[in-house]
Amino acid sequence: MTTVVSSPPRTIRIGSRKSQLALVQTYWVQEQLQKSFPDITFEVHTMSTQGDKILDVALAKIGDKGLFTKELEVGMLNQEIDFAVHSLKDLPTHLPFGLTLAAITERENPADALVVHEKHKDKQIDTLPEGAVIGTSSLRRLAQLRHHFPHFTFKDVRGNLITRLAKLDAGEYDALILAAAGLERLGMSDRIHQVIPKEISLHAVGQGALGIECRADDSELLSLLKVIEHPQTRDRCLAERSFLRSLEGGCQVPIGVNTEISGDNLTLTGIVASVDGQKFVKDSVTGIANNAEALGIELAELLRQQGAQEILSEIFAVIQRGS
């Protein structure tokens, strides 16, 4: 008689940044997977990334080659963790050899949000007073808002979400521009004073979605992670990431997007703007959603013909000089 010895259920190690928002997102992923695979143990392991440690320098001046992801990626390649949960907007469009984007979760509201100091509770973004101090660490937001509201004063703001809100409440800023999704995930929807219309600010590539990254050769895990994938969000985000990759842009450059799906069709809108808001090109393409990455390439070429590359080259030159 042959005795069959079954292997014990696998323990899967999930990598996460230590910030409150990152942990909320990671525990949500852990919960969804645990529900689907009760016999598997999912453990959360936390790490600090370069972006978490450097809080006194503007993001654009640090560079964005894996600013919030590199340490987690090293952990995967060294077999210390099995997969990582990222805010997709932080995940570079070129991944290290051996790693892959395994799943993209259903997107929360991808829009930017206006959060105001108490004294401006009766104002909207277009009625804030001249000279109002607006806090943002995003060149994308900065460029678009400068274009529409050149009379505002813009000031960099770093730190986690709680830290930034504390600075606002202490009166260092009149308002902040933050991701609506982050506030919603932390149960702070009441701090959203206004959702910024897309006509004023197109959102970041991947904003509002979570990207799950793992080793490309882990076929078992790749299969498991498909349980939390949201097909429409994946199509939208793949189009956005293809657009960004084709322009050779990074997370910290003034490139904004918007995607909408109607039936089988996907419409991708993109903008490239100068940091001062004086120059910008904007256009849209529509095509089959299943052909998402090709749509991103098509839109990038369309904007390149309208001068996008020249705008980006000027921005990269300024960043490299450390201005």
N, C-alpha and C positions, 0 to 999 in steps of 0.2 A: 504493500500500500504506500502510495506516494503522499507525503505531507506537503501541503502548499502553505508556504509562509508569506503572508501578505505584508507589504511594506507599510510602515506607519504613515498616517496622513501627513502631507507636507506642511511645513511651517513656512509661510511667505512673509518676508520682511519688507515693510513699506517705508520708504524714505520721505522725510518731510523737513522743511525749514521749521524753525522754532517759533516763528511769530504766531500770534493768536489767530490771525486769519488763515495762515497756512495750516495750522493744526485743525481748525474747524473744517476746512476743506478735506484734509486727509482723513479725519475721523468719519466724515460723511462717506468717503470712498470705502473705508474699512467696513462700515456698517452695511453698505449695499452689497459688498462682496460676501460678508459673513452671512447675510440672509440667503444668498444664492448658493453658497458652499459651506454649510454648517459643519462639515467634517474637517475643514481646513482651518488652521490657525493663522490669523493675520495679525502680525505685530507691527507697531509703529516705532520707527527709530528716527530720532531728530538730529539735525546737523545745522551748523551755522554756515552761511555762505558769505562770500566777499561783500555782496550787497547789503547784508545784515550788519556787517562790522564797520563799514565806512559810511558814517552818517553826516559828515561835515563837508562833503564835496558833492556838487551837482552830479547827477547820474551821467549826464552826457559827457562830462569831463573824465569820468572813470573809465568809460568804454563799456560795452555791453556784451562782450563775448562770454556768455554764460555767467553774468554777474550774479544771478540768483539761482543758478542751476549746476555750476561746475562741480562743486563738492559732492552733490548728490550723484552726478554722473560718474565721478571717480569711484564713489561707493558702489555703484552698480558694476562697473568694470572690474573692481577688486572683489566682487562677490560678497560684499559686506551687507548689501541690501539687494532686493530682487526687483523692485520697481519704485519709481518716484512719482509723487503727485505735484504738479506745477500749476500755477496760474498760467494758462496757455500764452498769455501776452508776454510772459517773461522768458518763454522757451525759444532760443534762437532757431532760425529756420534751417540751419545746417547743424545736424547732430553729429556727435563723435562717432567714429567708425565702431560698429558693434552694438550701437543702440538704435532704437526705433521708437516712433510715436505709435504706441499700441492702441490707444483709445482716446476719444474726445467725448466728454460728458455733455449732457444737455445744458445749453447755455442759459445763464441768468440774463437779466437786462444788461446789454453790452454798453449802454449809453453812459456818458459822463454826467455827474450830478453837481449841482451848486449847493454848497453848505455855507450858511451865513452866520455871522455873529448876531447875537440877540438883537442888537440895535438896528439891524437891517431886516427884521422879520417881515416887514411890509414891502420889501423890494424883490424884484426879479433881476436877472442878470442885466437886462437892458435898462433898468432904472436905478442901478447902483450909482452913487455919486461920482463925479469926476475925481480922479486921483485915488479911488478905492484900491486898497492893497489886496491883490488876489494871489493866493498861495498855490503854486503847482510846481512839481519837479519834472513835468513832462514837456519836452520841446514841441511835441505834437499839439498839446492843448495850448501852449504858449503862442505858437505861430498862428493858430486859427483864431484865438481870442484877440490877439493883437490886431489881426486883420479887421475884425468886427468892432473892437472896442479899444482903439488906440489911446483913449483918454484914461485908461486904468493904469495902475502901477503894479507890476508883476514881481513877485519875490519867491525865491526858491524855498521849498519846504520839504524836509526829509524826516525820517523816523517812521515807526509803525503808525497804523491808523489812529490808535488811541493817543499817541504822542502828538500827532498833527492836530487832532481835534482839540486837545488841551491847549495848544498854542493859539488856535483860533479863539477859543473861549476866553483866554487870557488877554485878548485884544491885540495880539501881534499881527493879525490879519483881519480884513473886513469879510473875506470869504475864502473858501477853498474850493478847488475843483477836484473831485474824487470819482472813482469808479462806483457807479450805483450798485453793481454786483457785490463789491466788497462790503459796503454798508449793509446791504440786505442779508448777506451771509452771517454777519455778526449781530443780527437782530437790531440794527440801528437805522431801519428804514425811516424812522421819525426824524432823523437828521437830514434827510433829503429834502431840501427846500424847493428845488426845481430840477427836473430832468432836462438837461441841455438839449434843445432840438438838434437834429442831425444837420439842419441847414446852417447851424452855427459851428458845431464841432462833430466831425466824424470820429468814431471811436478807434481805439487801438486794435491792431491785428490780434485776433484771438480773445479780445476782452470779454469777460463774462463766462468763459468756458474753462474747464480744467483739462490739462493734457497729461496723460499717463504715459510715462516713458519707461521702457525696460530693455533688457538685452535682446537683440534681434534673433538669437539662436534658442531662446527659451520658448519653444513651441507650445508647451503645456500652459505656461502663464499667458502667452499671447491669446490662446483660446479662451481662457477664463476671463480675461479683461474685456472681451467683446461684450460681456453681459451688461457693462455700464456704458457702452457706446451709444451715442444718439446720432443716427444716420444724417439727419438734416443739419445738425450742428457741425458734424464732421465735414459735410460738403461745403458749408459756408466758410468754415475755418481753413480748410485746405485751399480754397480759392484765395482767401486773404493772405495766407502764408506764402502761396505761390507768387502772388503779386509783390509782396515784400522781398522775397528771395530774388525775384527777377530784377528788381531795382537795386539789389545789393545793399538794401537798407537794413538797419538794425532796430532794436526795440526803442532806442533813444533818439530817433530822428523824426522830423515832422511829416510823417506819413499816416494818414487816417483812412479808414474804410467804412463801408456799410454794405451789408449783404441782405438780400431778401429772396425768399423762395416762393414761387407761385406755381403750383402743380409740379411739372417736371423741370421748370425753368428757374435759373438762378440769375439774379441781377447783382453785379458787383460794382460798387462805386468807390473811387479812390481819389485821394488828394495828396499832392506834394506841395509843401509851402516853405518859404524862407522863414527863418526864425523871427525876423522883424514883421512878418505878416504882409510884406509889400508885394511879394511875388508868390503866385500859386497857380497850379494847373489842376483841373478836376474834370473827370469824365466817368462814364459808365459803360459796361458791356453786359449783354444778356445772352445766355446760352443754356444748354442742357446741364442740369445740376451734377449729373454723373461725370461731366467733363470739367469738373471744378478747377483743377490745376491748370488746364489749358486756358481757362478764362482769366486766371490770374496773370498768366504770361501775356495774353492778348491785351489786357488793360495796361500792363506795365509798358508794353511797346507803344501803345496809343499815347500815354502820358510822356514817354520819352521823346516822341516826335513833337510834343508841344513844349519841350524845354525842361522836363523833370530832372534829367541827368545833370544839367548845368546848375540847377538849384541845389541838388544834393552834393555836387562837387564843391560848391562854395561852402556848404555847411560842414562837410568833412574837413576842409582846409582850416576852418575856424576852430573846430574841435581839436584838431591835431596841434594847432598852435597854443592850445590851452586858454583861448580867450573866453 
